[in-house]
């Protein structure tokens, strides 16, 4: 059996996916480069709500 050492970039990507899974439990890696996530988990997250309220308070440009 052949085992290859993960590159630094692969390790970084794997760590980013792990961190995203902690924040959004509905995140699933389906295939190489394909990720699915339930949109409701994003919209209902505290960070999204905070960002949405910041955007709502921005002055409109003409």
N, C-alpha and C positions, 0 to 999 in steps of 0.2 A: 504494500500500500504506500502511496506517495503522499507525503505531507509537505505543504509549502508554508514557509514563514510569511505571515501577513506583512504587507508593506505598511509604512507609516501612514500613508493616505487611507488604506483600508481600515487600519485601526482607528483613525480619526472618524471615518464615516460610521463605523460600528458604534463608537462611543456616542456620536450624535444621535443615532437611531435609538440607543438605550435611553438617552436623556429625553428624547421626544416621547418615547413610550411612557416614561414616568409622568410627563405632563399631560399627555393625551392617551389614555388607556385603550381607546378604540383604534389606534394606529396599528396597521398590519402591513408587513412587508410581503408583497405577493410574489414578486419576482425580481430579477435583476433590474434595479432602477425603477421599480413600480411600488408605490406606497398608497394604501387606501386609508382613509380616516373618515369617521362620521362627522359631518359638518356641524352637527348640533354640539358636539363636544368642544369645538372651537368657539362657536358663538356664545355658548354658556360659560366659557372659562372666565376667570376673574381678570386675566390680563387683557383679553379681548374687550370685556366690558369697560375696563379702565381706559383703553385706547379709544374706544368708541365715544366715551364721554369727553375725552380731550378733543377729538375731532369735531364733535358737535359744538364745542365752545370756540372754535377757530373763527376769526372774522372772515367774511366772504370778500373775495376780490372781484372787482368789476372789470 
